[in-house]
């Protein structure tokens, strides 16, 4: 399943995003990887897998 989401960021956020290395080559890739890292850190991905992963 693919979902497209449009976000708005200010100039400072865009500057920070463009200065990041190692998270992807495109801005969308960087934002996606930051979101995945955040969700993983907070435990949301593990909880999702426990609830919805079929054995």
DSSP file (Angstrom, degrees, kcal/mol; ACC not computed):
  #  RESIDUE AA STRUCTURE BP1 BP2  ACC     N-H-->O    O-->H-N    N-H-->O    O-->H-N    TCO  KAPPA ALPHA  PHI   PSI    X-CA   Y-CA   Z-CA
    1    1 A X              0   0    0      0, 0.0     2,-0.4     0, 0.0     0, 0.0   0.000 360.0 360.0 360.0 133.4    0.0    0.0    0.0
    2    2 A X        -     0   0    0      2,-0.0     2,-0.4     0, 0.0     0, 0.0  -0.959 360.0-175.4-120.4 136.1    1.3    3.4   -1.0
    3    3 A X        -     0   0    0     -2,-0.4     2,-0.4     2,-0.0     0, 0.0  -0.998  13.1-149.1-131.3 129.5    0.1    6.7    0.4
    4    4 A X        -     0   0    0     -2,-0.4     2,-0.4     2,-0.0    -2,-0.0  -0.839  15.7-174.3 -99.7 135.9    1.2   10.1   -0.7
    5    5 A X        -     0   0    0     -2,-0.4     2,-0.5     2,-0.0    -2,-0.0  -0.995  14.0-147.3-131.7 133.3    1.3   13.0    1.8
    6    6 A X        -     0   0    0     -2,-0.4     2,-0.3     2,-0.0    -2,-0.0  -0.857  20.9-178.4-100.2 132.2    2.1   16.6    1.1
    7    7 A X        -     0   0    0     -2,-0.5     2,-0.4     2,-0.0    -2,-0.0  -0.903  18.7-141.1-126.8 157.7    3.8   18.6    3.8
    8    8 A X        -     0   0    0     -2,-0.3     2,-0.3     0, 0.0    -2,-0.0  -0.966  20.0-178.6-117.2 134.4    5.0   22.2    4.2
    9    9 A X        -     0   0    0     -2,-0.4     2,-0.1     2,-0.0    -2,-0.0  -0.953  22.7-121.9-129.7 151.7    8.2   23.2    5.8
   10   10 A X     >  -     0   0    0     -2,-0.3     4,-2.3     1,-0.1     5,-0.2  -0.240  38.4 -92.4 -84.4 179.3    9.7   26.6    6.4
   11   11 A X  H  > S+     0   0    0      1,-0.2     4,-2.2     2,-0.2     5,-0.1   0.878 124.6  51.1 -61.6 -40.4   13.1   27.8    5.2
   12   12 A X  H  > S+     0   0    0      2,-0.2     4,-2.3     1,-0.2    -1,-0.2   0.918 111.4  47.2 -65.3 -43.5   15.0   26.7    8.3
   13   13 A X  H  > S+     0   0    0      1,-0.2     4,-2.7     2,-0.2    -1,-0.2   0.887 111.6  51.7 -64.1 -38.9   13.5   23.2    8.2
   14   14 A X  H  X S+     0   0    0     -4,-2.3     4,-2.4     2,-0.2    -2,-0.2   0.890 109.1  50.7 -64.6 -38.9   14.4   23.0    4.5
   15   15 A X  H  X S+     0   0    0     -4,-2.2     4,-1.2     2,-0.2    -2,-0.2   0.922 112.1  46.5 -64.2 -44.1   18.0   24.0    5.3
   16   16 A X  H  X S+     0   0    0     -4,-2.3     4,-0.7     1,-0.2     3,-0.4   0.925 112.5  50.6 -63.1 -44.9   18.3   21.4    8.0
   17   17 A X  H >< S+     0   0    0     -4,-2.7     3,-0.9     1,-0.2    -2,-0.2   0.900 109.7  49.6 -61.1 -42.4   16.8   18.7    5.7
   18   18 A X  H 3< S+     0   0    0     -4,-2.4    -1,-0.2     1,-0.2    -2,-0.2   0.750 107.4  56.0 -70.6 -22.1   19.2   19.6    2.8
   19   19 A X  H 3< S+     0   0    0     -4,-1.2     2,-0.2    -3,-0.4    -1,-0.2   0.580  84.9 103.4 -86.2  -8.6   22.2   19.4    5.2
   20   20 A X    <<  -     0   0    0     -3,-0.9     2,-0.4    -4,-0.7    10,-0.1  -0.537  51.3-170.7 -76.9 136.9   21.3   15.8    6.3
   21   21 A X        +     0   0    0     -2,-0.2     4,-0.1     1,-0.1    -2,-0.0  -0.945  61.1  31.7-124.8 148.9   23.4   13.0    4.9
   22   22 A X  S    S+     0   0    0     -2,-0.4    -1,-0.1     2,-0.3     3,-0.1   0.393  94.9  86.5  91.7  -3.5   23.0    9.3    5.1
   23   23 A X  S    S-     0   0    0      1,-0.5    10,-0.3    -3,-0.0     2,-0.2   0.446 104.9 -61.3-106.2  -2.0   19.2    9.3    5.2
   24   24 A X        -     0   0    0      1,-0.1    -1,-0.5     9,-0.1    -2,-0.3  -0.776  40.4-102.2 142.6 173.3   18.5    9.3    1.5
   25   25 A X  S    S+     0   0    0     -2,-0.2     2,-0.3    -3,-0.1    -1,-0.1   0.743  97.4  56.6-100.9 -29.6   19.2   11.4   -1.6
   26   26 A X  S  > S-     0   0    0      1,-0.1     4,-2.2    -3,-0.1     5,-0.2  -0.740  83.7-121.1-104.8 153.5   15.8   13.0   -2.1
   27   27 A X  H  > S+     0   0    0     -2,-0.3     4,-2.6     1,-0.2     5,-0.2   0.897 114.1  53.1 -58.5 -41.8   14.0   15.2    0.4
   28   28 A X  H  > S+     0   0    0      1,-0.2     4,-2.4     2,-0.2    -1,-0.2   0.892 108.6  50.3 -61.8 -39.4   11.0   12.8    0.4
   29   29 A X  H  > S+     0   0    0      2,-0.2     4,-2.3     1,-0.2    -1,-0.2   0.902 110.7  49.4 -64.2 -41.9   13.3    9.9    1.2
   30   30 A X  H  X S+     0   0    0     -4,-2.2     4,-2.4     2,-0.2    -2,-0.2   0.923 111.7  47.6 -63.7 -45.7   14.9   11.8    4.1
   31   31 A X  H  X S+     0   0    0     -4,-2.6     4,-2.4     1,-0.2    -2,-0.2   0.915 112.1  50.6 -63.4 -42.5   11.5   12.8    5.6
   32   32 A X  H  X S+     0   0    0     -4,-2.4     4,-2.4    -5,-0.2    -2,-0.2   0.925 112.2  46.5 -60.5 -45.4   10.2    9.2    5.2
   33   33 A X  H  X S+     0   0    0     -4,-2.3     4,-2.3   -10,-0.3    -1,-0.2   0.855 111.1  51.8 -68.4 -35.2   13.3    7.8    7.0
   34   34 A X  H  X S+     0   0    0     -4,-2.4     4,-2.4     2,-0.2    -1,-0.2   0.920 111.1  48.4 -64.8 -43.0   13.1   10.4    9.8
   35   35 A X  H  X S+     0   0    0     -4,-2.4     4,-2.8     2,-0.2     5,-0.2   0.921 111.8  48.7 -63.1 -44.8    9.5    9.4   10.4
   36   36 A X  H  X S+     0   0    0     -4,-2.4     4,-2.3     1,-0.2    -1,-0.2   0.909 111.8  49.6 -62.4 -42.4   10.3    5.7   10.4
   37   37 A X  H  X S+     0   0    0     -4,-2.3     4,-2.5     2,-0.2    -1,-0.2   0.908 112.1  48.2 -63.4 -41.6   13.2    6.3   12.8
   38   38 A X  H  X S+     0   0    0     -4,-2.4     4,-2.1     2,-0.2     6,-0.2   0.941 112.5  47.3 -63.6 -48.1   10.9    8.3   15.1
   39   39 A X  H  <>S+     0   0    0     -4,-2.8     5,-1.8     1,-0.2     6,-0.9   0.881 113.6  48.9 -62.1 -38.1    8.1    5.8   15.1
   40   40 A X  H ><5S+     0   0    0     -4,-2.3     3,-1.0    -5,-0.2    -1,-0.2   0.920 109.9  51.1 -66.2 -44.5   10.6    3.0   15.8
   41   41 A X  H 3<5S+     0   0    0     -4,-2.5    -2,-0.2     1,-0.3    -1,-0.2   0.866 111.0  48.5 -61.4 -37.3   12.2    4.9   18.7
   42   42 A X  T 3<5S-     0   0    0     -4,-2.1    -1,-0.3    -5,-0.2    -2,-0.2   0.512 115.2-115.7 -83.7  -5.2    8.8    5.5   20.3
   43   43 A X  T <>5S+     0   0    0     -3,-1.0     4,-1.9    -4,-0.5    -3,-0.2   0.510  78.9 124.4  87.6   4.6    7.8    1.9   19.9
   44   44 A X  H  ><S+     0   0    0     -5,-1.8     4,-2.3    -6,-0.2    -4,-0.2   0.864  72.5  51.8 -67.5 -35.5    4.9    2.4   17.5
   45   45 A X  H  > S+     0   0    0     -6,-0.9     4,-2.4     2,-0.2    -1,-0.2   0.905 109.8  48.5 -69.4 -40.3    6.3    0.0   14.9
   46   46 A X  H  > S+     0   0    0     -7,-0.2     4,-2.2     2,-0.2    -1,-0.2   0.907 112.5  49.1 -64.6 -41.3    6.8   -2.8   17.4
   47   47 A X  H  X S+     0   0    0     -4,-1.9     4,-2.1     2,-0.2    -2,-0.2   0.906 110.7  50.5 -64.2 -41.9    3.3   -2.3   18.7
   48   48 A X  H  X S+     0   0    0     -4,-2.3     4,-2.8     1,-0.2     5,-0.4   0.923 110.6  49.4 -61.5 -44.7    1.9   -2.3   15.2
   49   49 A X  H  X S+     0   0    0     -4,-2.4     4,-1.7     1,-0.2    -1,-0.2   0.883 110.0  51.2 -63.9 -38.4    3.7   -5.5   14.4
   50   50 A X  H  < S+     0   0    0     -4,-2.2    -1,-0.2     1,-0.2    -2,-0.2   0.907 117.2  39.4 -63.9 -40.6    2.4   -7.2   17.6
   51   51 A X  H  < S+     0   0    0     -4,-2.1    -2,-0.2    -5,-0.2    -1,-0.2   0.892 130.2  21.9 -76.5 -40.9   -1.2   -6.2   16.7
   52   52 A X  H  < S+     0   0    0     -4,-2.8     2,-0.4    -5,-0.2    -3,-0.2   0.539  86.5 110.6-114.2  -9.0   -1.3   -6.8   13.0
   53   53 A X     <  -     0   0    0     -4,-1.7     2,-0.4    -5,-0.4    -4,-0.0  -0.549  61.8-136.9 -73.8 127.0    1.4   -9.2   12.0
   54   54 A X              0   0    0     -2,-0.4    -2,-0.1     1,-0.1    -1,-0.1  -0.670 360.0 360.0 -85.6 136.6    0.0  -12.5   11.0
   55   55 A X              0   0    0     -2,-0.4    -1,-0.1     0, 0.0    -2,-0.0   0.445 360.0 360.0 -86.6 360.0    1.7  -15.6   12.3
